[in-house]
Amino acid sequence: MSEHLKGVEIDYIVIFTPFEGDGGCYHQVGDQGITRIEAFTKSGMHADIPYVRVWKGDHPFAEFCQHQIVGVYFKPPQP
């Protein structure tokens, strides 16, 4: 498994969840108070499963494992 791209910021993610009306939704930096989205891994028996954490301010808002993520979209490089 390759690591998350170092130094590349995530702009938004599209996730699948049966709790949304159409089966999916997205979270984007700058919308609804979301300040950042970061990739990470957990230790233990789930150590090889990539996760994404969504932040609102300095507080974690949501986490999703790769099985729920439909797409990850990165911010374009800054000139």
Buried (B, 14 or more C-beta within 10 A) or exposed (E): EEEBEEEEBBBBBBBBEEEEEEEBBEBBBEEEEBEBBEBEEEEEEEEEEBBBBBBBEEEEBBEBEEEBBEEBEEEEEEE
